[in-house]
């Protein structure tokens, strides 16, 4: 009985580690994020900052869905789960949490901008204002 329990616990740990590694690999540096953004068809680019932060400058083509909105989960549910999602925030904290929410909602291809829009700007990448 005990060897079976040990095997089950070991298997659970392996699966858990694999998921953490998959989530870690979903973060992209600004240059890789930009390249993926340009080469991926039908990408859904989501800025999860507040509307005020978004208005101050955002990536071209980004849709603003405020992470702090009470209806965040239902708003992301309106996106197409079969199309890739690329998400970012200011520094990477909210977008990492948002990426997890996207995964939990059934989105399979979710990429997160490592370091957020701050790292994007520091890399000399363009932002736009509407």
Order of alpha helices (4+ residues) and beta strands (2+ residues): alpha-beta-alpha-beta-alpha-beta-alpha-beta-alpha-beta-alpha
